[in-house]
């Protein structure tokens, strides 16, 4: 994978004259408190309190908060309200109470960040269990570094009103319930129409249904960035087979879909559907699937796509019978770009690699190996919001008992740190000590796992993925805070294009952009002769954005794309390829790949 993993500190760009206030919540707090450390609020009072203003932080003390909680607090651009667990303390929201709430936590306000919370449900047998962990409808809000598990609905319901919102760095598992024929409840269930939803650097596993379920019948599924996530073994506790780790499709066309640098893993020799399914019942517009690693599961493309790019991926099957890529009808992809992939074992659309290349005209620069890799590899994914925090993903092809991992880019020398096995979070850290620099020895022979709370699940079928595959969380004391509870205020950075992709492109061009303010940015496209050939305004929020320009009407060639906010201008150079326009397709009756 080619992603450069950078640790972006949790810095909020505020206006220079804005002053923020710290408020405090405790299990012993009350509505009559003043919100100070000495007189804290209860949690629900804080989440609706009129005194909480843009830029403020609500610090939540460790302990159990039994109930369902609905937040209406809102910040503004550049000054979100932050609800965060106190450093080093575990805050548990337990939804085991009667009632008809949509979720244990409902996020309704704009520009509000929820950080470092544990959201769960302790109802092991009753009806209090059946609600989402998080019901997320707040625009421009974020869910950061939370642990969300044992909820009877979805881990997170990420719904259409949550425009330009983000789920980041969360550990999401054991959510849903067992049905008659399949599991219900997904790790994340998402819909979107405008702007872009970000789902980044999360770990999702053992969902009762699908890992990430982006689906609609009458709504929208346009504008998603899925990056750096690790998703594995979806469906087992709810159905006793592996369901899809990711599906994007429905009865409305999917568009502006970017899936990059993710890890998809399935248990070997276990009945499974596709690992990733792109499309469902109708033809779709544009998607990119690049830089991902997928082990034991098909990439299944269905329903037709206008432009579909599948590049720079690594796809591995431990069975020669599994399809690494599969289609309902390859001819329904108007302009496929499938290349620079590394395939290991398995077939490509039930063909050998040479036959597939001849049939499809794709994968000219891809490689194929008859056996799986033999060298253990690992990936350290540094947290964008919290220094001293990271995830480790290990593919133990070398069958090692342990692995030395350099954590010098994550941890400071002398800091207290922990390493957690995500499959046994409840068991405590597997390593707990003081970092002396250099590499840390990580065990790869772990067996104990945390199981779903519900006895009416297939929890006894679950087993550890090690020694073959492991996922760990690295954390350090203080949760990345270096200055106590004092808010960090900085001046805004200038406009910057961080990345333009795919490049070359055949249709859409996405730009990862930092904007110093909420504004309409102007995109200008110039040909090699310097002539302006395309111009449009793109609305951007303060901070990181993914903006999309449609270049379908331009001829093939080299172009310069500039982006300006009036004060600053940045640019990138791209190569555009020609392609034919899409045609209408008939609806597919069956959009699921057969079991393997």
C-alpha positions as CSV (number, residue, x, y, z in Angstrom):
1,X,0.0,0.0,0.0
2,X,1.4,3.4,-1.0
3,X,-0.4,5.5,1.6
4,X,1.9,7.8,3.6
5,X,0.6,7.7,7.1
6,X,1.0,11.0,8.9
7,X,0.0,11.9,12.4
8,X,-2.1,15.0,12.3
9,X,-2.4,16.6,15.8
10,X,-5.8,17.4,17.1
11,X,-5.7,21.1,16.4
12,X,-8.8,23.2,15.8
13,X,-8.4,26.3,13.6
14,X,-10.3,29.0,15.5
15,X,-10.8,32.7,14.9
16,X,-8.2,34.7,16.9
17,X,-10.6,36.4,19.3
18,X,-12.6,33.2,20.2
19,X,-12.3,32.1,23.9
20,X,-13.3,28.6,24.9
21,X,-14.6,27.2,28.2
22,X,-14.1,23.8,29.8
23,X,-17.2,22.2,31.3
24,X,-17.3,19.0,33.3
25,X,-19.6,16.0,33.5
26,X,-19.5,13.2,36.1
27,X,-21.6,10.1,37.0
28,X,-22.3,12.0,40.2
29,X,-23.2,15.2,38.4
30,X,-26.7,16.8,38.3
31,X,-28.8,19.2,36.3
32,X,-28.4,21.7,39.2
33,X,-24.6,21.7,38.9
34,X,-22.6,24.6,37.4
35,X,-20.5,22.5,35.0
36,X,-17.3,22.9,36.9
37,X,-15.0,20.2,38.2
38,X,-16.3,20.9,41.7
39,X,-20.0,21.0,40.6
40,X,-20.3,18.9,37.4
41,X,-23.4,18.3,35.3
42,X,-25.0,15.0,34.5
43,X,-24.4,14.0,30.9
44,X,-27.8,14.7,29.4
45,X,-27.8,18.2,31.0
46,X,-24.5,19.0,29.4
47,X,-25.6,17.8,25.9
48,X,-28.5,20.3,25.8
49,X,-27.1,23.1,28.0
50,X,-27.6,26.6,26.6
51,X,-24.3,27.8,28.2
52,X,-22.3,25.5,25.9
53,X,-21.0,27.6,23.0
54,X,-18.9,27.1,19.9
55,X,-15.3,26.2,20.8
56,X,-16.2,24.8,24.2
57,X,-15.1,21.4,25.5
58,X,-17.2,19.2,27.7
59,X,-14.9,16.8,29.6
60,X,-16.6,13.6,30.7
61,X,-15.2,11.8,33.8
62,X,-14.8,8.0,33.7
63,X,-17.5,5.7,34.9
64,X,-20.8,4.3,33.8
65,X,-23.6,6.4,32.3
66,X,-26.7,4.3,32.2
67,X,-29.4,5.6,29.8
68,X,-29.9,7.0,26.3
69,X,-28.5,10.4,25.5
70,X,-29.5,12.9,22.8
71,X,-27.2,15.9,21.9
72,X,-28.4,19.1,20.4
73,X,-25.3,21.2,21.1
74,X,-23.7,22.9,18.1
75,X,-20.5,24.7,17.3
76,X,-19.7,26.5,14.2
77,X,-17.1,26.4,11.4
78,X,-13.7,26.3,12.9
79,X,-15.0,26.1,16.5
80,X,-16.8,22.8,17.2
81,X,-18.1,21.8,20.6
82,X,-16.0,18.8,21.8
83,X,-17.4,16.1,24.1
84,X,-14.4,14.1,25.2
85,X,-13.5,11.5,27.9
86,X,-11.0,12.8,30.4
87,X,-7.5,11.7,29.7
88,X,-6.9,8.1,30.8
89,X,-10.5,7.5,31.9
90,X,-13.0,5.1,30.4
91,X,-16.4,6.7,29.9
92,X,-19.1,4.0,29.3
93,X,-22.5,4.9,27.9
94,X,-24.8,1.9,28.6
95,X,-28.1,1.9,26.7
96,X,-29.7,-0.9,28.8
97,X,-32.9,1.0,29.6
98,X,-36.4,0.7,28.3
99,X,-37.8,3.0,25.7
100,X,-37.9,3.6,21.9
101,X,-34.8,5.7,21.4
102,X,-33.0,5.4,18.1
103,X,-29.6,5.0,19.7
104,X,-27.6,5.0,22.9
105,X,-26.2,8.3,21.7
106,X,-28.0,10.5,19.2
107,X,-25.9,13.2,17.6
108,X,-28.2,15.9,16.3
109,X,-26.2,19.1,16.5
110,X,-23.9,20.6,14.0
111,X,-20.1,20.9,14.4
112,X,-20.0,18.7,17.4
113,X,-17.2,16.2,18.1
114,X,-17.6,13.1,20.3
115,X,-14.3,11.7,21.3
116,X,-13.0,8.7,23.2
117,X,-16.3,7.3,24.5
118,X,-17.4,3.7,24.9
119,X,-20.9,3.1,23.7
120,X,-22.5,-0.2,24.5
121,X,-25.6,-2.1,25.8
122,X,-25.4,-4.6,28.7
123,X,-28.8,-6.2,28.1
124,X,-27.9,-9.8,27.6
125,X,-31.4,-11.2,27.0
126,X,-34.1,-8.6,27.1
127,X,-35.6,-6.0,24.7
128,X,-33.6,-3.0,25.8
129,X,-30.8,-4.2,23.5
130,X,-32.4,-3.3,20.2
131,X,-31.1,0.2,19.4
132,X,-28.2,1.6,17.5
133,X,-25.0,2.4,19.3
134,X,-24.9,5.9,17.7
135,X,-27.7,7.5,15.7
136,X,-25.8,10.2,13.7
137,X,-27.7,13.0,11.9
138,X,-25.6,16.0,12.9
139,X,-24.0,17.8,9.9
140,X,-20.3,18.6,10.0
141,X,-19.9,16.6,13.2
142,X,-17.4,13.8,14.1
143,X,-17.2,10.6,16.0
144,X,-13.6,10.1,17.0
145,X,-11.7,7.2,18.6
146,X,-14.8,5.6,20.2
147,X,-15.4,2.0,21.1
148,X,-18.8,0.9,20.0
149,X,-19.9,-2.7,20.7
150,X,-22.7,-5.0,21.8
151,X,-25.5,-2.8,20.5
152,X,-28.6,-4.5,19.1
153,X,-29.0,-2.2,16.0
154,X,-26.2,-0.8,14.0
155,X,-23.0,0.2,15.6
156,X,-23.5,3.6,13.9
157,X,-26.5,4.7,11.9
158,X,-24.8,7.4,9.7
159,X,-27.8,9.0,8.0
160,X,-28.4,11.5,5.2
161,X,-28.7,14.7,7.3
162,X,-25.2,14.2,8.6
163,X,-23.7,16.2,5.8
164,X,-19.9,16.3,5.6
165,X,-19.6,14.4,8.8
166,X,-16.9,11.8,9.8
167,X,-16.5,8.6,11.7
168,X,-12.8,8.3,12.6
169,X,-10.6,5.9,14.4
170,X,-13.5,3.9,16.1
171,X,-13.4,0.3,17.1
172,X,-16.8,-1.1,16.1
173,X,-17.8,-4.8,16.8
174,X,-20.4,-7.3,17.9
175,X,-23.3,-5.0,16.8
176,X,-26.7,-6.4,15.6
177,X,-28.7,-9.5,16.3
178,X,-29.4,-13.0,14.9
179,X,-32.4,-13.3,12.6
180,X,-34.1,-16.4,11.1
181,X,-32.0,-16.5,7.9
182,X,-29.2,-13.9,8.4
183,X,-27.8,-11.4,10.8
184,X,-29.3,-8.0,11.2
185,X,-27.5,-4.8,12.2
186,X,-24.3,-3.6,10.6
187,X,-21.1,-2.0,11.9
188,X,-22.0,1.2,10.0
189,X,-25.1,1.8,8.0
190,X,-24.7,4.9,5.9
191,X,-26.6,7.1,3.3
192,X,-25.7,10.4,1.7
193,X,-26.7,12.8,-1.1
194,X,-24.5,15.9,-1.1
195,X,-21.1,16.7,0.1
196,X,-18.9,13.8,1.3
197,X,-19.1,11.5,4.3
198,X,-15.7,10.4,5.6
199,X,-15.3,6.9,7.1
200,X,-11.6,6.6,7.9
201,X,-9.1,4.5,10.0
202,X,-11.8,2.6,11.8
203,X,-11.7,-1.1,12.8
204,X,-14.9,-3.1,12.3
205,X,-15.3,-6.8,12.9
206,X,-17.8,-9.5,13.8
207,X,-20.8,-7.4,12.8
208,X,-24.0,-9.5,12.9
209,X,-24.8,-8.2,9.4
210,X,-22.5,-6.4,7.0
211,X,-19.4,-4.4,8.1
212,X,-20.1,-1.2,6.3
213,X,-23.6,-1.1,4.6
214,X,-24.0,1.8,2.2
215,X,-27.4,1.1,0.7
216,X,-30.7,2.9,-0.1
217,X,-34.0,2.2,-1.8
218,X,-35.4,5.8,-2.0
219,X,-32.6,7.9,-0.6
220,X,-29.1,8.7,-1.7
221,X,-25.6,6.9,-1.7
222,X,-23.4,9.6,-3.3
223,X,-20.2,11.0,-1.9
224,X,-18.3,8.6,0.3
225,X,-14.6,8.4,1.2
226,X,-13.6,5.1,2.9
227,X,-9.9,5.2,3.7
228,X,-7.6,3.3,6.0
229,X,-10.3,1.1,7.6
230,X,-9.8,-2.5,8.7
231,X,-12.9,-4.7,8.3
232,X,-13.0,-8.4,8.8
233,X,-15.2,-11.4,9.5
234,X,-18.5,-9.6,9.1
235,X,-21.7,-11.7,9.6
236,X,-20.4,-14.6,11.6
237,X,-22.2,-14.0,14.9
238,X,-25.5,-13.3,13.2
239,X,-25.6,-16.0,10.5
240,X,-22.7,-18.5,10.9
241,X,-21.3,-17.5,7.6
242,X,-19.2,-14.5,6.4
243,X,-21.3,-11.7,4.9
244,X,-19.9,-8.8,3.0
245,X,-17.4,-6.5,4.8
246,X,-18.5,-3.7,2.5
247,X,-21.4,-3.1,0.2
248,X,-22.2,0.0,-1.7
249,X,-25.3,-0.1,-3.8
250,X,-29.1,-0.1,-3.8
251,X,-32.0,1.1,-5.9
252,X,-30.5,4.6,-6.5
253,X,-27.3,5.1,-8.3
254,X,-24.1,5.3,-6.3
255,X,-21.6,8.0,-7.3
256,X,-18.5,9.7,-6.0
257,X,-17.3,6.6,-4.2
258,X,-13.6,6.4,-3.1
259,X,-12.4,3.3,-1.4
260,X,-8.6,3.4,-0.7
261,X,-5.9,2.0,1.5
262,X,-8.3,-0.3,3.4
263,X,-7.7,-3.8,4.8
264,X,-10.3,-6.5,4.2
265,X,-9.8,-9.9,5.8
266,X,-12.0,-13.1,6.0
267,X,-11.5,-16.2,8.0
268,X,-10.2,-19.0,5.7
269,X,-12.1,-22.1,4.8
270,X,-15.4,-20.6,6.0
271,X,-18.6,-20.2,4.0
272,X,-18.6,-16.6,2.7
273,X,-20.1,-14.1,0.3
274,X,-18.1,-11.4,-1.5
275,X,-15.8,-9.4,0.8
276,X,-16.6,-6.2,-1.1
277,X,-19.6,-5.7,-3.3
278,X,-19.8,-2.6,-5.5
279,X,-23.3,-2.2,-6.9
280,X,-26.7,-3.8,-6.3
281,X,-29.8,-3.4,-8.4
282,X,-29.2,-0.6,-10.9
283,X,-26.4,1.0,-13.0
284,X,-24.1,3.3,-11.0
285,X,-21.9,6.3,-11.9
286,X,-18.3,6.4,-10.6
287,X,-16.1,4.6,-8.1
288,X,-12.5,4.1,-7.2
289,X,-11.1,1.1,-5.4
290,X,-7.4,1.5,-5.0
291,X,-4.5,0.7,-2.7
292,X,-6.5,-1.8,-0.7
293,X,-5.5,-5.2,0.7
294,X,-8.1,-8.0,0.5
295,X,-7.5,-11.5,1.9
296,X,-10.0,-14.4,1.2
297,X,-12.9,-12.7,-0.4
298,X,-14.1,-11.5,-3.8
299,X,-14.3,-8.0,-5.1
300,X,-17.8,-8.3,-6.7
301,X,-18.9,-5.6,-9.2
302,X,-22.5,-5.7,-10.1
303,X,-25.3,-3.7,-11.8
304,X,-23.1,-1.7,-14.1
305,X,-20.8,1.3,-13.6
306,X,-20.0,4.3,-15.7
307,X,-16.4,4.6,-14.6
308,X,-14.8,2.2,-12.3
309,X,-11.1,2.3,-11.3
310,X,-9.5,-0.8,-9.6
311,X,-5.8,-0.1,-9.2
312,X,-2.8,-0.8,-7.0
313,X,-4.6,-3.4,-4.9
314,X,-3.3,-6.6,-3.4
315,X,-5.8,-9.5,-3.5
316,X,-5.0,-12.8,-1.9
317,X,-6.9,-16.1,-1.7
318,X,-5.8,-19.1,0.3
319,X,-8.0,-21.3,-1.9
320,X,-7.6,-21.8,-5.6
321,X,-11.4,-22.0,-6.0
322,X,-12.1,-18.4,-4.9
323,X,-12.7,-15.6,-7.4
324,X,-10.5,-12.6,-6.6
325,X,-12.6,-10.4,-8.9
326,X,-16.1,-11.2,-10.1
327,X,-18.8,-9.6,-12.1
328,X,-22.5,-10.1,-12.9
329,X,-21.6,-8.8,-16.4
330,X,-18.2,-7.3,-17.2
331,X,-19.7,-5.7,-20.2
332,X,-21.9,-3.4,-18.1
333,X,-18.8,-1.4,-17.0
334,X,-18.6,1.3,-19.6
335,X,-15.1,2.4,-18.8
336,X,-13.1,0.1,-16.6
337,X,-9.6,0.9,-15.5
338,X,-8.2,-2.3,-13.8
339,X,-4.4,-2.3,-13.5
340,X,-1.3,-2.4,-11.3
341,X,-2.9,-5.0,-9.0
342,X,-1.1,-7.9,-7.3
343,X,-3.1,-11.1,-7.3
344,X,-2.2,-14.2,-5.3
345,X,-3.8,-17.5,-6.1
346,X,-7.5,-17.7,-6.9
347,X,-9.1,-16.9,-10.2
348,X,-10.2,-13.7,-11.9
349,X,-13.9,-13.9,-12.9
350,X,-13.5,-17.7,-13.1
351,X,-10.6,-17.4,-15.5
352,X,-6.8,-17.9,-15.3
353,X,-4.8,-14.7,-15.2
354,X,-3.7,-14.8,-18.9
355,X,-7.2,-15.6,-20.1
356,X,-8.6,-12.8,-18.0
357,X,-6.2,-10.3,-19.4
358,X,-7.1,-11.4,-23.0
359,X,-10.8,-11.4,-22.3
360,X,-11.0,-8.0,-20.5
361,X,-8.1,-6.0,-21.9
362,X,-7.3,-5.1,-18.3
363,X,-4.4,-5.6,-15.8
364,X,-1.7,-5.1,-18.4
365,X,0.8,-4.1,-15.6
366,X,-0.6,-6.4,-12.9
367,X,1.0,-9.5,-11.4
368,X,-0.2,-12.9,-10.5
369,X,1.4,-15.5,-8.2
370,X,0.3,-19.2,-7.8
371,X,0.9,-19.1,-4.0
372,X,0.3,-16.7,-1.1
373,X,3.0,-14.4,0.2
374,X,5.5,-15.9,2.6
375,X,6.9,-12.8,4.4
376,X,5.1,-11.3,7.5
377,X,4.1,-7.6,6.9
378,X,2.7,-5.0,9.1
379,X,1.2,-1.5,8.7
380,X,1.2,1.2,11.4
381,X,-1.7,3.7,10.9
382,X,-1.1,6.8,12.9
383,X,-4.1,8.6,14.3
384,X,-4.9,11.9,12.6
385,X,-6.5,13.5,15.7
386,X,-4.6,12.1,18.7
387,X,-0.8,11.9,19.1
388,X,0.5,8.8,20.8
389,X,-2.2,6.7,19.2
390,X,-2.1,4.3,16.2
391,X,-3.4,1.0,14.8
392,X,-1.3,-1.9,13.7
393,X,-2.4,-4.4,11.1
394,X,-0.3,-7.6,10.8
395,X,-0.4,-10.2,8.0
396,X,1.6,-13.0,9.4
397,X,2.4,-14.8,6.2
398,X,5.8,-15.9,7.8
399,X,4.0,-17.6,10.7
400,X,6.0,-15.8,13.3
401,X,5.3,-16.0,17.0
402,X,6.0,-12.3,17.6
403,X,7.0,-9.3,15.6
404,X,9.3,-6.3,16.3
405,X,7.5,-3.1,15.4
406,X,9.1,0.3,15.3
407,X,6.8,2.8,17.2
408,X,9.2,5.8,17.2
409,X,6.9,7.7,14.9
410,X,4.0,7.2,17.3
411,X,5.3,7.3,20.9
412,X,7.6,9.7,22.7
413,X,10.5,8.2,24.7
414,X,9.6,7.9,28.3
415,X,5.8,7.8,27.8
416,X,3.6,5.2,29.3
417,X,1.9,3.2,26.6
418,X,-0.3,0.2,26.0
419,X,-1.0,-2.1,23.1
420,X,-4.4,-3.7,22.9
421,X,-5.6,-6.7,20.9
422,X,-8.9,-5.5,19.3
423,X,-10.3,-9.0,19.5
424,X,-9.9,-9.1,23.3
425,X,-10.2,-5.4,24.3
426,X,-12.0,-6.5,27.5
427,X,-9.0,-8.5,28.5
428,X,-6.9,-5.4,28.9
429,X,-3.6,-4.5,27.1
430,X,-1.3,-7.2,26.0
431,X,1.6,-4.8,26.5
432,X,1.8,-2.1,29.2
433,X,5.0,-0.2,29.9
434,X,7.3,2.7,29.4
435,X,8.5,3.4,25.8
436,X,12.3,3.4,25.6
437,X,12.5,4.0,21.9
438,X,12.9,1.8,18.8
439,X,11.0,-1.4,18.2
440,X,8.5,-3.1,20.5
441,X,8.0,-6.9,20.5
442,X,4.3,-7.7,19.7
443,X,3.0,-11.2,20.4
444,X,1.3,-13.0,17.5
445,X,0.3,-16.2,19.3
446,X,-2.8,-14.8,21.2
447,X,-5.9,-17.0,21.6
448,X,-8.4,-15.3,23.9
449,X,-11.2,-13.3,22.5
450,X,-14.1,-11.1,23.7
451,X,-17.4,-12.7,22.6
452,X,-20.8,-11.0,21.9
453,X,-23.0,-10.5,24.9
454,X,-26.1,-12.3,23.4
455,X,-26.4,-16.0,24.0
456,X,-28.7,-16.3,21.0
457,X,-25.8,-15.5,18.6
458,X,-23.3,-17.7,17.0
459,X,-20.7,-16.5,19.5
460,X,-19.2,-19.9,20.1
461,X,-18.2,-20.2,16.4
462,X,-15.9,-17.2,16.7
463,X,-12.2,-17.6,17.1
464,X,-9.1,-15.5,17.0
465,X,-7.6,-14.5,13.7
466,X,-4.1,-14.9,15.0
467,X,-1.6,-16.2,14.2
468,X,-2.5,-15.4,10.6
469,X,-3.9,-11.9,11.0
470,X,-3.8,-9.4,13.9
471,X,-5.1,-5.9,14.6
472,X,-3.8,-3.9,17.6
473,X,-4.4,-0.4,19.0
474,X,-1.4,1.6,20.4
475,X,-2.3,4.2,23.0
476,X,-0.3,6.4,25.4
477,X,-1.1,7.8,28.8
478,X,-2.9,11.2,28.4
479,X,-4.6,10.3,25.2
480,X,-2.4,12.6,23.2
481,X,-2.9,15.7,25.4
482,X,0.3,17.5,26.1
483,X,-1.0,20.6,27.8
484,X,-3.5,19.5,30.4
485,X,-7.0,20.6,29.5
486,X,-6.0,23.8,27.9
487,X,-7.6,24.2,24.4
488,X,-5.2,24.6,21.5
489,X,-5.7,27.6,19.3
490,X,-3.8,28.2,16.1
491,X,-4.0,30.4,13.1
492,X,-5.6,28.8,10.0
493,X,-3.3,27.4,7.3
494,X,-3.7,28.6,3.7
495,X,-5.7,26.7,1.0
496,X,-3.8,23.6,-0.1
497,X,-4.5,20.7,-2.5
498,X,-3.2,17.7,-0.7
499,X,-3.9,15.1,-3.4
500,X,-5.5,14.8,-6.8
501,X,-6.8,11.4,-7.8
502,X,-7.3,9.2,-9.7
503,X,-4.5,10.3,-12.0
504,X,-4.8,9.4,-14.8
505,X,-8.6,9.9,-14.7
506,X,-11.3,8.9,-17.1
507,X,-14.2,10.9,-15.7
508,X,-14.2,12.3,-12.2
509,X,-11.3,14.0,-10.4
510,X,-11.2,14.1,-6.6
511,X,-9.1,16.6,-4.7
512,X,-8.2,16.3,-1.0
513,X,-8.2,19.9,0.0
514,X,-7.6,21.9,3.2
515,X,-9.6,25.1,3.3
516,X,-9.0,27.8,5.9
517,X,-12.7,28.8,5.9
518,X,-16.1,27.7,4.8
519,X,-16.4,29.2,1.3
520,X,-17.1,28.5,-2.4
521,X,-13.8,27.6,-3.9
522,X,-13.3,28.1,-7.7
523,X,-11.9,25.3,-9.7
524,X,-10.4,26.2,-13.1
525,X,-9.2,23.7,-15.6
526,X,-6.7,24.7,-18.3
527,X,-5.5,22.7,-21.3
528,X,-1.8,22.4,-22.4
529,X,-2.2,25.7,-24.3
530,X,-3.3,27.6,-21.3
531,X,-6.9,27.9,-22.4
532,X,-9.6,27.8,-19.7
533,X,-11.8,24.8,-20.7
534,X,-13.8,24.3,-17.5
535,X,-14.8,26.3,-14.5
536,X,-17.0,25.6,-11.5
537,X,-17.6,26.6,-7.9
538,X,-17.1,23.9,-5.2
539,X,-18.5,24.5,-1.7
540,X,-15.9,23.7,1.0
541,X,-16.0,23.6,4.8
542,X,-13.2,24.8,7.0
543,X,-10.6,22.1,7.4
544,X,-10.2,18.9,5.3
545,X,-12.5,18.4,2.3
546,X,-12.8,16.0,-0.6
547,X,-14.0,17.9,-3.6
548,X,-15.0,16.4,-6.9
549,X,-14.8,17.8,-10.5
550,X,-16.5,16.0,-13.4
551,X,-14.2,16.1,-16.4
552,X,-16.3,13.7,-18.6
553,X,-16.9,16.3,-21.3
554,X,-13.2,17.1,-21.9
555,X,-11.1,15.4,-24.5
556,X,-8.1,13.2,-23.5
557,X,-5.0,15.1,-22.7
558,X,-2.9,16.9,-20.0
559,X,-4.6,19.6,-17.9
560,X,-3.8,21.9,-15.1
561,X,-6.4,22.2,-12.4
562,X,-6.3,25.3,-10.1
563,X,-8.3,25.9,-7.0
564,X,-8.6,29.3,-5.4
565,X,-10.4,31.0,-2.5
566,X,-9.5,34.5,-3.6
567,X,-6.6,34.8,-1.3
568,X,-4.6,31.6,-2.1
569,X,-4.4,29.4,-5.1
570,X,-3.0,25.9,-5.5
571,X,-2.9,23.6,-8.5
572,X,-2.3,20.0,-9.7
573,X,-1.5,18.4,-13.1
574,X,-3.6,15.6,-14.3
575,X,-3.9,13.2,-17.3
576,X,-7.4,12.8,-18.8
577,X,-8.3,9.7,-20.8
578,X,-11.1,9.5,-23.3
579,X,-14.2,7.3,-22.8
580,X,-17.7,6.6,-24.1
581,X,-20.8,7.8,-22.3
582,X,-22.8,5.4,-20.3
583,X,-25.9,3.5,-21.5
584,X,-28.9,2.4,-19.6
585,X,-29.0,-1.1,-18.1
586,X,-31.7,-3.4,-17.0
587,X,-32.1,-4.0,-13.2
588,X,-30.4,-7.1,-11.9
589,X,-32.6,-9.6,-10.1
590,X,-29.8,-11.1,-8.0
591,X,-27.0,-8.9,-6.7
592,X,-25.2,-11.3,-4.4
593,X,-22.3,-13.4,-5.4
594,X,-22.8,-17.1,-4.6
595,X,-21.2,-18.6,-1.5
596,X,-17.6,-19.9,-1.7
